[in-house]
Amino acid sequence: MENRRVLIVEDQEADRMLLSAYLQQNGCQLLYAYDGLEGVEKARVWQPDIILMDSEMPRCSGHDACKIITQDPRTRDIPVIFISGMTAPEHRIRGLLAGAVDYINKPFDFNEVKLRLAIHLRHKPPAQARKKSLEAETAATNNRHMIVFHSTRTHLLKSLSVTPSMKELEKLTGTNSKHLNAAFKACAGTTVYEYLREERMKEAKTLLQQTHLAVQDVSHQVGFSDSANFSTAFKERFGLTPRDFRKQHS
């Protein structure tokens, strides 16, 4: 239990103080919430190793809070143990149906508290270790996205007059369409072909400003076989037809 992060959700100060004193003696890091709603928010923000939750509280009961916590992808892996003075079997069953992993009766037997916490924390890495692991995994994913993005971008920008198929891009980059679009979303905020379209529009704008190429020739250089489609796409992007844009910026 050393350095384990425990969230106590309890509106009764006496019970909260009893648990706190015992858990601090065992080296736990403690967080507190005074009703179910606050418990949900602190679980999301602090990602505790385990939650000790009173079943009956004002504003939002422990049962309702437990259902939210165990159904939220951000907190569903955090075990919830109910602490309650209601010892009838139906109360215990209600708590387990709400998503709790265990039930501790009040008044507390601290040997039982320690044993039940130890059982549910035994195979669970500490919150700090999980955070570092998640950060490392995120960094690795971001790195993969950057590699795929820059590799694909190089192929796309070699010739804006050519539109490579997704199959060709998959073969060139050694990945699949799902990963390609995920990489572009992460690095550029668009899909592969949205990115290509934007690069074509930027190049078209440059050609119209800096060359005397006919609009039809510009459209071919940026991958449009039909100059009417090019004019429509250009106006949608910049608010002017290619000819009006050239007149304004000549």
VOPA-841628 format. One record per residue: residue in one letter; y, z, x of N, C-alpha, C in turn. Coordinates in nm, 3 decimals, decimal comma, always signed. Atoms other than C-alpha are relative to their C-alpha. Layout:
BEGIN
{A; {Y; Z; X}; {Y; Z; X}; {Y; Z; X}},
...
This chain:
BEGIN
{M; {-0,122; +0,000; +0,081}; {+0,000; +0,000; +0,000}; {+0,127; +0,000; +0,085}},
{E; {-0,115; -0,003; -0,091}; {+0,225; +0,017; +0,307}; {+0,082; -0,128; -0,012}},
{N; {-0,095; +0,111; +0,009}; {+0,535; -0,206; +0,264}; {-0,022; -0,092; -0,120}},
{R; {+0,017; +0,079; +0,121}; {+0,413; -0,334; -0,071}; {+0,122; +0,016; -0,091}},
{R; {-0,118; -0,001; +0,087}; {+0,695; -0,426; -0,309}; {-0,046; +0,022; -0,144}},
{V; {+0,045; -0,038; +0,134}; {+0,641; -0,250; -0,644}; {+0,120; +0,005; -0,093}},
{L; {-0,104; -0,006; +0,103}; {+0,857; -0,311; -0,951}; {-0,045; +0,096; -0,109}},
{I; {+0,029; -0,096; +0,106}; {+0,862; -0,013; -1,189}; {+0,092; -0,030; -0,118}},
{V; {-0,077; +0,028; +0,121}; {+0,972; -0,106; -1,541}; {-0,026; +0,114; -0,097}},
{E; {+0,022; -0,126; +0,073}; {+1,019; +0,227; -1,719}; {+0,136; +0,054; -0,044}},
{D; {-0,128; -0,050; +0,051}; {+1,296; +0,360; -1,945}; {+0,010; +0,152; +0,004}},
{Q; {-0,003; -0,146; -0,006}; {+1,196; +0,728; -1,911}; {+0,020; +0,045; +0,144}},
{E; {-0,035; -0,037; -0,138}; {+1,363; +0,879; -1,605}; {-0,104; +0,092; +0,063}},
{A; {+0,096; -0,096; -0,056}; {+1,108; +1,161; -1,562}; {-0,124; -0,074; +0,054}},
{D; {+0,117; +0,075; -0,045}; {+0,814; +0,919; -1,541}; {+0,035; -0,090; +0,118}},
{R; {-0,045; +0,088; -0,110}; {+1,012; +0,685; -1,318}; {+0,011; +0,079; +0,130}},
{M; {-0,017; -0,084; -0,120}; {+1,093; +0,967; -1,076}; {-0,136; +0,044; +0,055}},
{L; {+0,133; -0,041; -0,045}; {+0,731; +1,086; -1,064}; {-0,069; -0,112; +0,077}},
{L; {+0,063; +0,115; -0,066}; {+0,599; +0,740; -0,979}; {+0,070; -0,032; +0,132}},
{S; {-0,077; +0,035; -0,119}; {+0,879; +0,677; -0,730}; {-0,033; +0,092; +0,116}},
{A; {+0,026; -0,097; -0,107}; {+0,817; +0,996; -0,534}; {-0,137; -0,026; +0,061}},
{Y; {+0,136; +0,021; -0,051}; {+0,446; +0,924; -0,506}; {-0,010; -0,131; +0,079}},
{L; {+0,013; +0,130; -0,066}; {+0,477; +0,556; -0,415}; {+0,079; -0,007; +0,130}},
{Q; {-0,077; -0,003; -0,125}; {+0,749; +0,619; -0,157}; {-0,077; +0,072; +0,110}},
{Q; {+0,083; -0,071; -0,098}; {+0,517; +0,869; +0,014}; {-0,108; -0,091; +0,059}},
{N; {+0,103; +0,094; -0,045}; {+0,267; +0,583; +0,042}; {+0,058; -0,127; +0,062}},
{G; {-0,062; +0,111; -0,075}; {+0,517; +0,348; +0,207}; {+0,037; -0,120; -0,083}},
{C; {-0,035; +0,116; +0,084}; {+0,592; +0,124; -0,092}; {+0,151; -0,021; -0,002}},
{Q; {-0,140; +0,036; +0,024}; {+0,923; -0,060; -0,135}; {+0,018; -0,012; -0,151}},
{L; {-0,009; -0,011; +0,145}; {+1,044; +0,015; -0,486}; {+0,120; -0,076; -0,057}},
{L; {-0,103; +0,064; +0,080}; {+1,244; -0,186; -0,738}; {-0,010; +0,059; -0,140}},
{Y; {+0,000; -0,065; +0,130}; {+1,346; -0,059; -1,081}; {+0,060; -0,090; -0,107}},
{A; {-0,059; +0,062; +0,119}; {+1,410; -0,199; -1,427}; {-0,016; +0,098; -0,114}},
{Y; {-0,005; -0,104; +0,103}; {+1,492; -0,002; -1,738}; {-0,041; -0,050; -0,139}},
{D; {+0,059; +0,054; +0,122}; {+1,361; -0,236; -2,010}; {-0,068; -0,133; +0,035}},
{G; {+0,079; +0,120; -0,028}; {+1,147; -0,547; -2,047}; {+0,081; -0,119; +0,047}},
{L; {-0,083; +0,115; -0,040}; {+1,430; -0,802; -2,019}; {+0,043; +0,010; +0,146}},
{E; {-0,039; -0,020; -0,140}; {+1,556; -0,653; -1,695}; {-0,121; -0,015; +0,092}},
{G; {+0,122; +0,015; -0,078}; {+1,196; -0,639; -1,574}; {-0,035; -0,145; +0,027}},
{V; {+0,027; +0,143; -0,016}; {+1,149; -1,012; -1,633}; {+0,093; -0,060; +0,104}},
{E; {-0,097; +0,057; -0,094}; {+1,470; -1,099; -1,446}; {-0,026; +0,046; +0,143}},
{K; {+0,023; -0,049; -0,136}; {+1,390; -0,875; -1,149}; {-0,132; -0,054; +0,057}},
{A; {+0,125; +0,061; -0,047}; {+1,036; -1,011; -1,131}; {+0,026; -0,140; +0,052}},
{R; {-0,031; +0,137; -0,042}; {+1,177; -1,365; -1,107}; {+0,078; -0,002; +0,131}},
{V; {-0,087; +0,001; -0,118}; {+1,439; -1,277; -0,846}; {-0,070; +0,058; +0,122}},
{W; {+0,051; -0,075; -0,115}; {+1,250; -1,029; -0,624}; {-0,146; -0,027; +0,033}},
{Q; {+0,140; +0,032; -0,027}; {+0,891; -1,151; -0,657}; {-0,078; +0,119; +0,057}},
{P; {+0,073; -0,118; -0,050}; {+0,727; -0,806; -0,626}; {-0,149; -0,030; +0,017}},
{D; {+0,146; +0,015; -0,016}; {+0,365; -0,764; -0,519}; {-0,074; +0,039; -0,126}},
{I; {+0,066; -0,048; +0,122}; {+0,280; -0,579; -0,840}; {+0,106; +0,065; -0,089}},
{I; {-0,095; -0,058; +0,096}; {+0,453; -0,451; -1,156}; {-0,071; +0,111; -0,078}},
{L; {+0,044; -0,110; +0,087}; {+0,403; -0,113; -1,325}; {+0,094; +0,001; -0,120}},
{M; {-0,083; +0,026; +0,118}; {+0,525; -0,162; -1,682}; {-0,033; +0,097; -0,113}},
{D; {+0,018; -0,082; +0,120}; {+0,576; +0,089; -1,963}; {-0,021; -0,094; -0,119}},
{S; {+0,029; +0,089; +0,112}; {+0,443; -0,054; -2,288}; {+0,106; +0,007; -0,109}},
{E; {-0,098; -0,016; +0,107}; {+0,708; +0,085; -2,524}; {+0,138; +0,027; +0,058}},
{M; {-0,137; -0,014; -0,051}; {+1,075; +0,029; -2,433}; {+0,096; -0,063; -0,099}},
{P; {-0,098; +0,062; +0,090}; {+1,397; -0,053; -2,621}; {+0,036; -0,141; +0,045}},
{R; {-0,052; +0,136; -0,024}; {+1,543; -0,405; -2,641}; {-0,110; -0,103; +0,017}},
{C; {+0,113; +0,092; -0,021}; {+1,226; -0,573; -2,512}; {-0,119; +0,083; +0,045}},
{S; {+0,117; -0,084; -0,031}; {+0,884; -0,406; -2,515}; {-0,072; -0,051; +0,124}},
{G; {+0,080; +0,040; -0,115}; {+0,647; -0,412; -2,220}; {-0,094; -0,114; -0,034}},
{H; {+0,092; +0,106; +0,040}; {+0,407; -0,631; -2,416}; {+0,069; -0,136; -0,002}},
{D; {-0,073; +0,126; +0,005}; {+0,671; -0,898; -2,479}; {+0,038; -0,046; +0,141}},
{A; {-0,038; +0,034; -0,138}; {+0,792; -0,882; -2,118}; {-0,120; -0,050; +0,080}},
{C; {+0,120; +0,039; -0,073}; {+0,437; -0,907; -1,987}; {-0,042; -0,143; -0,035}},
{K; {+0,033; +0,136; +0,042}; {+0,373; -1,222; -2,192}; {+0,089; -0,102; +0,070}},
{I; {-0,094; +0,091; -0,067}; {+0,686; -1,384; -2,045}; {-0,036; -0,013; +0,147}},
{I; {+0,029; +0,000; -0,144}; {+0,597; -1,284; -1,688}; {-0,128; -0,077; +0,031}},
{T; {+0,130; +0,062; -0,030}; {+0,236; -1,402; -1,707}; {-0,006; -0,147; -0,042}},
{Q; {-0,003; +0,141; +0,040}; {+0,332; -1,738; -1,863}; {+0,102; -0,082; +0,080}},
{D; {-0,102; +0,068; -0,080}; {+0,622; -1,818; -1,628}; {-0,060; -0,040; +0,135}},
{P; {+0,058; +0,042; -0,129}; {+0,509; -2,029; -1,326}; {+0,056; +0,077; +0,119}},
{R; {-0,061; -0,074; -0,111}; {+0,751; -1,828; -1,107}; {-0,059; +0,139; +0,018}},
{T; {+0,044; -0,141; -0,007}; {+0,588; -1,492; -1,187}; {-0,144; +0,021; -0,044}},
{R; {+0,132; -0,020; +0,061}; {+0,244; -1,556; -1,335}; {-0,105; +0,054; +0,096}},
{D; {+0,097; -0,052; -0,097}; {+0,066; -1,461; -1,010}; {+0,024; +0,147; +0,034}},
{I; {-0,028; -0,142; -0,027}; {+0,221; -1,112; -1,006}; {-0,080; +0,085; -0,099}},
{P; {+0,077; -0,083; +0,093}; {-0,027; -0,858; -1,151}; {+0,088; +0,105; -0,069}},
{V; {-0,073; -0,101; +0,079}; {+0,110; -0,635; -1,428}; {-0,100; +0,107; -0,044}},
{I; {+0,080; -0,113; +0,046}; {-0,036; -0,288; -1,490}; {+0,084; +0,080; -0,100}},
{F; {-0,073; -0,081; +0,097}; {+0,067; -0,106; -1,807}; {-0,017; +0,148; +0,031}},
{I; {+0,004; -0,146; -0,008}; {+0,157; +0,261; -1,786}; {+0,045; +0,053; -0,136}},
{S; {-0,032; -0,038; +0,138}; {+0,150; +0,433; -2,125}; {-0,069; +0,131; -0,037}},
{G; {+0,060; -0,120; +0,054}; {+0,088; +0,757; -2,305}; {-0,089; -0,030; -0,120}},
{M; {+0,084; +0,039; +0,113}; {-0,087; +0,564; -2,582}; {-0,138; -0,038; +0,053}},
{T; {+0,131; +0,015; -0,065}; {-0,453; +0,596; -2,492}; {-0,108; -0,058; -0,091}},
{A; {+0,101; +0,053; +0,093}; {-0,628; +0,459; -2,802}; {-0,047; -0,138; +0,047}},
{P; {+0,054; +0,129; -0,046}; {-0,855; +0,160; -2,732}; {+0,081; -0,120; -0,047}},
{E; {-0,076; +0,115; +0,049}; {-0,645; -0,070; -2,952}; {+0,127; -0,025; +0,082}},
{H; {-0,119; +0,017; -0,083}; {-0,338; -0,003; -2,735}; {-0,036; -0,062; +0,135}},
{R; {+0,044; +0,057; -0,126}; {-0,530; -0,079; -2,417}; {-0,033; -0,149; -0,017}},
{I; {+0,037; +0,140; +0,027}; {-0,667; -0,399; -2,571}; {+0,126; -0,085; -0,019}},
{R; {-0,125; +0,074; +0,023}; {-0,319; -0,503; -2,684}; {+0,068; -0,032; +0,133}},
{G; {-0,060; +0,022; -0,131}; {-0,192; -0,460; -2,329}; {-0,071; -0,108; +0,079}},
{L; {+0,077; +0,101; -0,074}; {-0,472; -0,666; -2,179}; {+0,018; -0,138; -0,061}},
{L; {-0,022; +0,129; +0,065}; {-0,422; -0,939; -2,438}; {+0,139; -0,057; +0,031}},
{A; {-0,134; +0,047; -0,036}; {-0,054; -0,954; -2,339}; {+0,003; -0,060; +0,140}},
{G; {+0,008; +0,059; -0,134}; {-0,167; -1,053; -1,988}; {-0,010; +0,099; +0,113}},
{A; {+0,010; -0,101; -0,106}; {-0,188; -0,722; -1,801}; {-0,139; -0,003; +0,063}},
{V; {+0,129; -0,004; -0,069}; {-0,463; -0,678; -1,543}; {-0,065; +0,138; -0,010}},
{D; {+0,055; -0,135; +0,003}; {-0,504; -0,303; -1,596}; {+0,090; +0,090; -0,085}},
{Y; {-0,068; -0,094; +0,088}; {-0,390; +0,008; -1,785}; {-0,014; +0,139; +0,060}},
{I; {+0,002; -0,137; -0,054}; {-0,293; +0,353; -1,650}; {+0,058; +0,094; -0,104}},
{N; {-0,046; -0,095; +0,101}; {-0,260; +0,649; -1,883}; {+0,099; +0,100; +0,058}},
{K; {-0,086; -0,114; -0,029}; {+0,017; +0,907; -1,883}; {-0,062; +0,122; -0,069}},
{P; {-0,062; -0,032; -0,130}; {+0,033; +1,180; -1,763}; {-0,084; -0,056; +0,115}},
{F; {+0,064; +0,071; -0,109}; {-0,047; +1,021; -1,428}; {-0,100; +0,086; +0,078}},
{D; {+0,091; -0,052; -0,103}; {-0,350; +1,100; -1,216}; {+0,026; -0,089; +0,121}},
{F; {-0,045; +0,087; -0,109}; {-0,215; +0,978; -0,881}; {-0,113; -0,055; +0,085}},
{N; {+0,117; +0,062; -0,065}; {-0,559; +0,927; -0,732}; {-0,039; -0,128; -0,072}},
{E; {+0,030; +0,120; +0,079}; {-0,619; +0,682; -1,015}; {+0,106; -0,108; +0,024}},
{V; {-0,109; +0,096; -0,026}; {-0,276; +0,520; -0,961}; {-0,025; -0,073; +0,132}},
{K; {+0,021; +0,060; -0,132}; {-0,352; +0,465; -0,593}; {-0,120; -0,093; +0,000}},
{L; {+0,122; +0,082; +0,003}; {-0,702; +0,331; -0,660}; {+0,025; -0,131; -0,074}},
{R; {-0,021; +0,122; +0,078}; {-0,591; +0,085; -0,928}; {+0,097; -0,095; +0,072}},
{L; {-0,090; +0,086; -0,078}; {-0,302; -0,042; -0,716}; {-0,075; -0,066; +0,115}},
{A; {+0,075; +0,053; -0,115}; {-0,531; -0,082; -0,417}; {-0,095; -0,111; -0,041}},
{I; {+0,095; +0,102; +0,048}; {-0,786; -0,278; -0,621}; {+0,072; -0,133; -0,024}},
{H; {-0,069; +0,125; +0,038}; {-0,530; -0,530; -0,747}; {+0,084; -0,058; +0,114}},
{L; {-0,075; +0,052; -0,115}; {-0,348; -0,563; -0,413}; {-0,093; -0,040; +0,115}},
{R; {+0,095; +0,015; -0,111}; {-0,665; -0,588; -0,201}; {-0,001; -0,141; +0,057}},
{H; {+0,011; +0,138; -0,047}; {-0,683; -0,967; -0,182}; {+0,130; -0,078; -0,017}},
{K; {-0,129; +0,066; +0,024}; {-0,315; -1,039; -0,242}; {+0,089; +0,017; +0,122}},
{P; {-0,089; -0,015; -0,115}; {-0,091; -1,115; +0,059}; {+0,134; +0,060; -0,043}},
{P; {-0,129; -0,061; +0,035}; {+0,235; -0,915; +0,068}; {+0,105; -0,104; -0,037}},
{A; {-0,104; +0,092; +0,047}; {+0,542; -1,069; -0,097}; {+0,071; -0,069; +0,116}},
{Q; {-0,071; +0,060; -0,114}; {+0,713; -1,124; +0,241}; {-0,085; -0,109; +0,064}},
{A; {+0,089; +0,101; -0,058}; {+0,408; -1,309; +0,373}; {-0,006; -0,122; -0,089}},
{R; {+0,001; +0,113; +0,093}; {+0,397; -1,522; +0,058}; {+0,127; -0,080; +0,011}},
{K; {-0,129; +0,068; -0,012}; {+0,766; -1,600; +0,098}; {+0,003; -0,087; +0,125}},
{K; {+0,001; +0,079; -0,125}; {+0,721; -1,710; +0,460}; {-0,093; -0,119; -0,011}},
{S; {+0,094; +0,110; +0,018}; {+0,419; -1,917; +0,365}; {+0,060; -0,110; -0,086}},
{L; {-0,064; +0,097; +0,087}; {+0,613; -2,083; +0,084}; {+0,110; -0,076; +0,072}},
{E; {-0,107; +0,065; -0,076}; {+0,909; -2,152; +0,315}; {-0,057; -0,102; +0,098}},
{A; {+0,064; +0,093; -0,095}; {+0,677; -2,309; +0,573}; {-0,054; -0,122; -0,072}},
{E; {+0,054; +0,113; +0,078}; {+0,509; -2,520; +0,307}; {+0,112; -0,092; -0,048}},
{T; {-0,114; +0,080; +0,045}; {+0,847; -2,632; +0,171}; {+0,058; -0,082; +0,113}},
{A; {-0,053; +0,071; -0,116}; {+0,969; -2,724; +0,519}; {-0,090; -0,118; +0,037}},
{A; {+0,096; +0,107; -0,033}; {+0,652; -2,927; +0,583}; {+0,011; -0,113; -0,101}},
{T; {-0,015; +0,103; +0,104}; {+0,692; -3,107; +0,249}; {+0,128; -0,079; +0,019}},
{N; {-0,128; +0,068; -0,024}; {+1,057; -3,184; +0,322}; {-0,008; -0,094; +0,119}},
{N; {+0,016; +0,083; -0,119}; {+0,962; -3,318; +0,664}; {-0,078; -0,127; -0,033}},
{R; {+0,078; +0,117; +0,043}; {+0,699; -3,547; +0,509}; {+0,085; -0,094; -0,083}},
{H; {-0,088; +0,082; +0,082}; {+0,953; -3,665; +0,253}; {+0,098; -0,080; +0,087}},
{M; {-0,096; +0,069; -0,087}; {+1,204; -3,749; +0,528}; {-0,066; -0,116; +0,075}},
{I; {+0,071; +0,105; -0,073}; {+0,947; -3,948; +0,726}; {-0,028; -0,119; -0,092}},
{V; {+0,031; +0,107; +0,095}; {+0,836; -4,147; +0,419}; {+0,129; -0,072; -0,042}},
{F; {-0,127; +0,058; +0,044}; {+1,197; -4,200; +0,306}; {+0,057; -0,096; +0,105}},
{H; {-0,060; +0,084; -0,104}; {+1,323; -4,335; +0,640}; {-0,086; -0,121; +0,032}},
{S; {+0,089; +0,113; -0,024}; {+1,016; -4,552; +0,693}; {+0,016; -0,106; -0,108}},
{T; {-0,013; +0,094; +0,112}; {+1,044; -4,707; +0,347}; {+0,138; -0,064; -0,002}},
{R; {-0,137; +0,051; -0,002}; {+1,421; -4,743; +0,373}; {+0,015; -0,113; +0,101}},
{T; {-0,005; +0,105; -0,103}; {+1,379; -4,945; +0,694}; {-0,058; -0,131; -0,053}},
{H; {+0,063; +0,120; +0,056}; {+1,146; -5,188; +0,516}; {+0,086; -0,061; -0,111}},
{L; {-0,082; +0,051; +0,110}; {+1,375; -5,216; +0,214}; {+0,125; -0,072; +0,050}},
{L; {-0,127; +0,053; -0,046}; {+1,689; -5,287; +0,415}; {-0,013; -0,114; +0,100}},
{K; {+0,020; +0,113; -0,092}; {+1,532; -5,546; +0,648}; {+0,056; -0,128; -0,060}},
{S; {-0,051; +0,119; +0,069}; {+1,614; -5,811; +0,392}; {+0,022; +0,035; -0,146}},
{L; {-0,031; -0,037; +0,138}; {+1,794; -5,727; +0,070}; {-0,028; -0,114; -0,097}},
{S; {+0,029; +0,114; +0,088}; {+1,711; -6,075; -0,062}; {-0,144; +0,003; -0,051}},
{V; {+0,142; -0,006; +0,037}; {+1,343; -5,981; -0,091}; {-0,029; +0,135; -0,067}},
{T; {+0,040; -0,123; +0,069}; {+1,199; -5,728; -0,337}; {-0,148; +0,025; +0,026}},
{P; {+0,142; -0,027; -0,025}; {+0,876; -5,584; -0,196}; {-0,062; +0,071; -0,120}},
{S; {+0,069; -0,068; +0,111}; {+0,622; -5,479; -0,456}; {-0,036; +0,142; +0,043}},
{M; {+0,039; -0,136; -0,031}; {+0,516; -5,116; -0,480}; {-0,128; +0,002; +0,082}},
{K; {+0,125; +0,009; -0,077}; {+0,172; -5,217; -0,350}; {+0,029; -0,029; +0,147}},
{E; {-0,037; +0,033; -0,138}; {+0,333; -5,369; -0,040}; {+0,059; +0,123; +0,070}},
{L; {-0,060; -0,119; -0,059}; {+0,539; -5,054; +0,019}; {-0,105; +0,108; +0,027}},
{E; {+0,108; -0,097; -0,021}; {+0,232; -4,835; -0,023}; {-0,078; -0,034; +0,126}},
{K; {+0,076; +0,045; -0,118}; {+0,050; -5,041; +0,238}; {+0,081; +0,020; +0,128}},
{L; {-0,085; -0,011; -0,119}; {+0,345; -5,042; +0,480}; {+0,021; +0,144; +0,044}},
{T; {-0,030; -0,140; -0,032}; {+0,400; -4,666; +0,460}; {-0,123; +0,091; -0,003}},
{G; {+0,122; -0,080; +0,003}; {+0,041; -4,547; +0,409}; {+0,003; +0,112; -0,100}},
{T; {-0,004; -0,103; +0,104}; {+0,118; -4,352; +0,094}; {-0,009; -0,067; -0,136}},
{N; {+0,009; +0,060; +0,133}; {+0,122; -4,403; -0,284}; {+0,135; +0,007; -0,072}},
{S; {-0,128; +0,011; +0,071}; {+0,392; -4,472; -0,542}; {+0,056; +0,135; -0,041}},
{K; {-0,046; -0,134; +0,040}; {+0,406; -4,111; -0,661}; {+0,071; +0,069; +0,116}},
{H; {-0,061; -0,064; -0,117}; {+0,477; -3,983; -0,308}; {+0,124; -0,074; +0,046}},
{L; {-0,119; +0,078; -0,037}; {+0,720; -4,267; -0,239}; {+0,120; +0,041; -0,085}},
{N; {-0,111; -0,036; +0,088}; {+0,931; -4,187; -0,544}; {+0,040; +0,146; +0,017}},
{A; {-0,032; -0,141; -0,025}; {+0,906; -3,811; -0,475}; {+0,086; +0,013; +0,125}},
{A; {-0,077; -0,004; -0,124}; {+1,037; -3,871; -0,121}; {+0,143; -0,048; -0,023}},
{F; {-0,135; +0,053; +0,027}; {+1,330; -4,080; -0,249}; {+0,079; +0,094; -0,089}},
{K; {-0,069; -0,098; +0,085}; {+1,410; -3,824; -0,519}; {+0,051; +0,117; +0,084}},
{A; {-0,037; -0,114; -0,083}; {+1,414; -3,547; -0,258}; {+0,113; -0,035; +0,097}},
{C; {-0,094; +0,036; -0,106}; {+1,618; -3,737; +0,002}; {+0,124; -0,075; -0,049}},
{A; {-0,113; +0,081; +0,047}; {+1,842; -3,966; -0,204}; {+0,034; +0,023; -0,147}},
{G; {-0,028; -0,029; +0,141}; {+1,820; -3,839; -0,562}; {-0,031; -0,114; -0,094}},
{T; {+0,032; +0,115; +0,083}; {+1,684; -4,171; -0,693}; {-0,146; -0,042; +0,023}},
{T; {+0,131; +0,060; -0,026}; {+1,360; -4,365; -0,726}; {+0,017; -0,108; +0,107}},
{V; {-0,004; +0,104; -0,104}; {+1,271; -4,634; -0,471}; {+0,086; -0,118; -0,044}},
{Y; {-0,070; +0,122; +0,041}; {+1,401; -4,925; -0,675}; {+0,142; +0,027; -0,048}},
{E; {-0,139; -0,037; +0,027}; {+1,711; -4,741; -0,795}; {+0,080; +0,002; +0,130}},
{Y; {-0,065; -0,002; -0,131}; {+1,793; -4,685; -0,429}; {+0,026; -0,142; +0,049}},
{L; {-0,015; +0,139; -0,045}; {+1,734; -5,053; -0,347}; {+0,111; -0,070; -0,077}},
{R; {-0,104; +0,062; +0,083}; {+1,956; -5,161; -0,635}; {+0,139; +0,044; +0,046}},
{E; {-0,131; -0,051; -0,045}; {+2,239; -4,936; -0,515}; {+0,038; -0,060; +0,135}},
{E; {-0,029; +0,061; -0,130}; {+2,211; -5,070; -0,159}; {+0,040; -0,147; -0,016}},
{R; {-0,036; +0,139; +0,026}; {+2,225; -5,426; -0,294}; {+0,142; -0,010; -0,055}},
{M; {-0,136; +0,002; +0,055}; {+2,538; -5,347; -0,493}; {+0,104; +0,029; +0,108}},
{K; {-0,093; -0,031; -0,109}; {+2,706; -5,195; -0,187}; {+0,016; -0,119; +0,094}},
{E; {-0,006; +0,117; -0,087}; {+2,617; -5,498; +0,024}; {+0,076; -0,114; -0,068}},
{A; {-0,071; +0,104; +0,074}; {+2,742; -5,733; -0,248}; {+0,151; +0,025; +0,003}},
{K; {-0,142; -0,034; -0,003}; {+3,073; -5,550; -0,257}; {+0,061; -0,034; +0,136}},
{T; {-0,047; +0,031; -0,135}; {+3,108; -5,586; +0,121}; {+0,014; -0,151; +0,019}},
{L; {-0,004; +0,146; -0,015}; {+3,026; -5,959; +0,112}; {+0,114; -0,062; -0,079}},
{L; {-0,110; +0,052; +0,080}; {+3,276; -6,021; -0,167}; {+0,135; +0,030; +0,063}},
{Q; {-0,127; -0,038; -0,064}; {+3,549; -5,839; +0,025}; {+0,022; -0,070; +0,133}},
{Q; {-0,016; +0,040; -0,140}; {+3,481; -5,968; +0,375}; {-0,043; -0,144; +0,030}},
{T; {+0,042; +0,139; -0,024}; {+3,342; -6,324; +0,332}; {+0,055; -0,090; -0,110}},
{H; {-0,039; +0,098; +0,101}; {+3,420; -6,643; +0,142}; {-0,121; -0,061; -0,068}},
{L; {+0,120; +0,050; +0,065}; {+3,064; -6,687; +0,018}; {+0,021; -0,010; -0,151}},
{A; {-0,006; +0,013; +0,145}; {+3,035; -6,815; -0,338}; {-0,077; +0,114; -0,065}},
{V; {+0,065; -0,109; +0,071}; {+2,930; -6,556; -0,595}; {-0,150; -0,025; -0,011}},
{Q; {+0,142; +0,033; +0,010}; {+2,600; -6,739; -0,641}; {-0,074; +0,028; +0,130}},
{D; {+0,062; -0,025; -0,130}; {+2,529; -6,719; -0,267}; {-0,011; +0,150; +0,028}},
{V; {+0,005; -0,145; -0,016}; {+2,616; -6,350; -0,262}; {-0,116; +0,057; -0,081}},
{S; {+0,107; -0,052; +0,085}; {+2,379; -6,288; -0,551}; {-0,137; -0,026; +0,062}},
{H; {+0,128; +0,030; -0,065}; {+2,095; -6,463; -0,363}; {-0,023; +0,089; +0,122}},
{Q; {+0,016; -0,083; -0,121}; {+2,161; -6,264; -0,046}; {-0,037; +0,144; -0,033}},
{V; {+0,033; -0,138; +0,035}; {+2,124; -5,937; -0,233}; {-0,114; +0,008; -0,101}},
{G; {+0,126; -0,007; +0,073}; {+1,805; -6,031; -0,414}; {+0,003; -0,039; -0,146}},
{F; {-0,006; +0,045; +0,138}; {+1,921; -6,177; -0,746}; {-0,022; -0,151; -0,004}},
{S; {+0,025; +0,144; +0,012}; {+1,774; -6,517; -0,834}; {+0,093; -0,065; -0,102}},
{D; {-0,089; +0,051; +0,105}; {+2,014; -6,553; -1,127}; {+0,137; +0,065; +0,015}},
{S; {-0,134; -0,056; -0,024}; {+2,388; -6,515; -1,069}; {+0,056; +0,069; -0,124}},
{A; {-0,047; -0,066; +0,122}; {+2,447; -6,420; -1,435}; {-0,051; +0,145; -0,004}},
{N; {+0,055; -0,137; -0,006}; {+2,214; -6,119; -1,397}; {+0,072; +0,083; +0,105}},
{F; {-0,074; -0,069; -0,106}; {+2,392; -6,032; -1,074}; {+0,137; +0,043; -0,051}},
{S; {-0,134; -0,033; +0,050}; {+2,735; -6,046; -1,244}; {-0,006; +0,116; -0,099}},
{T; {+0,017; -0,110; +0,096}; {+2,608; -5,821; -1,524}; {-0,025; +0,133; +0,071}},
{A; {+0,033; -0,122; -0,074}; {+2,459; -5,568; -1,281}; {+0,122; +0,051; +0,078}},
{F; {-0,117; -0,039; -0,079}; {+2,773; -5,572; -1,064}; {+0,107; +0,064; -0,089}},
{K; {-0,101; -0,055; +0,091}; {+3,003; -5,511; -1,361}; {-0,041; +0,138; -0,051}},
{E; {+0,049; -0,132; +0,044}; {+2,782; -5,225; -1,484}; {+0,026; +0,105; +0,106}},
{R; {-0,014; -0,097; -0,110}; {+2,809; -5,063; -1,141}; {+0,146; +0,026; +0,035}},
{F; {-0,136; -0,017; -0,051}; {+3,176; -5,124; -1,052}; {+0,109; -0,023; -0,105}},
{G; {-0,099; +0,016; +0,106}; {+3,346; -5,204; -1,383}; {+0,074; -0,132; +0,002}},
{L; {-0,063; +0,132; -0,011}; {+3,450; -5,556; -1,275}; {-0,106; -0,104; +0,028}},
{T; {+0,089; +0,107; -0,039}; {+3,277; -5,892; -1,254}; {+0,022; -0,029; +0,149}},
{P; {-0,020; +0,032; -0,142}; {+3,223; -6,016; -0,895}; {+0,128; -0,079; +0,026}},
{R; {-0,122; +0,080; -0,019}; {+3,505; -6,273; -0,936}; {+0,125; +0,084; -0,015}},
{D; {-0,115; -0,087; +0,020}; {+3,751; -6,018; -1,074}; {+0,013; +0,100; +0,115}},
{F; {-0,002; -0,093; -0,114}; {+3,654; -5,775; -0,798}; {+0,059; -0,069; +0,123}},
{R; {-0,050; +0,075; -0,117}; {+3,720; -6,041; -0,532}; {+0,150; -0,025; -0,012}},
{K; {-0,143; +0,024; +0,020}; {+4,058; -6,128; -0,684}; {+0,081; +0,126; +0,028}},
{Q; {-0,072; -0,127; -0,015}; {+4,159; -5,762; -0,691}; {+0,004; +0,047; +0,144}},
{H; {+0,009; -0,051; -0,137}; {+4,050; -5,701; -0,330}; {+0,020; -0,107; +0,106}},
{S; {-0,024; +0,106; -0,098}; {+4,144; -6,030; -0,168}; {+0,125; +0,029; +0,081}},
